């Protein structure tokens, strides 16, 4: 992969990293504020519990993606970006366009999802 393309991906990844860090922080703050609300009846408590669980799940998903983004930035620094971490073949360009933090080529991703990798 040429340096110009790698630089474009680096910029996209850094932008995504900043966005995810902001979202994770906001979810944590929102989760704390749900705890601070004084609820009177059981329905309000249930709604607050649901909201807190939803925020936790959303934050967890964002943290997982953030970790993948940070790993991708590390691969850029080490010169391994764009290579599948499993088979070392080049990751398809369309895949990187859609998911710049992708770790695997399509074939290895399918194997991982089937539990074969």
C-alpha positions, -999 to 999 in steps of 0.1 A, spaced: 0 0 0 14 34 -9 22 60 17 -5 84 5 -32 58 11 -18 49 45 -18 86 55 -54 89 45 -63 59 67 -42 73 95 -62 105 95 -95 87 93 -85 64 122 -73 94 144 -106 111 137 -125 80 147 -104 76 178 -112 111 190 -149 106 183 -149 73 202 -131 87 231 -156 115 233 -185 91 231 -171 68 258 -166 97 281 -201 110 275 -216 76 281 -197 73 314 -210 108 325 -246 99 314 -244 67 334 -233 85 365 -261 110 361 -287 83 359 -275 70 393 -278 105 408 -315 108 399 -337 102 429 -365 79 418 -398 75 437 -417 46 421 -407 12 407 -414 22 371 -389 51 373 -363 28 389 -368 2 361 -365 29 334 -333 42 351 -319 7 353 -327 1 316 -311 34 306 -280 26 326 -277 -9 311 -282 6 276 -254 32 282 -231 5 295 -236 -16 265 -231 13 241 -200 23 260 -187 -12 259 -192 -14 221 -174 19 216 -145 8 238 -141 -24 217 -140 -3 185 -116 22 201 -92 -7 210 -93 -19 174 -87 17 161 -57 20 184 -44 -13 173 -47 -2 136 -28 30 144 -1 8 160 1 -13 128 5 19 108 35 29 130 50 -5 126 45 -6 89 21 -36 90 -12 -18 83 -32 -33 55 -20 -68 62 -42 -95 77 -29 -103 112 -37 -140 106 -24 -148 71 -3 -118 64 -20 -113 30 -32 -78 20 -66 -68 33 -90 -59 5 -91 -22 -3 -129 -21 -2 -128 -37 33 -104 -10 46 -126 17 30 -156 4 50 -138 -6 82 -103 11 84 -96 -7 117 -101 -42 101 -76 -67 114 -84 -95 90 -90 -101 53 -125 -113 44 -116 -149 44 -99 -149 78 -127 -127 92 -152 -154 81 -130 -181 98 -129 -160 130 -167 -156 130 -171 -194 126 -146 -200 155 -120 -215 132 -94 -189 137 
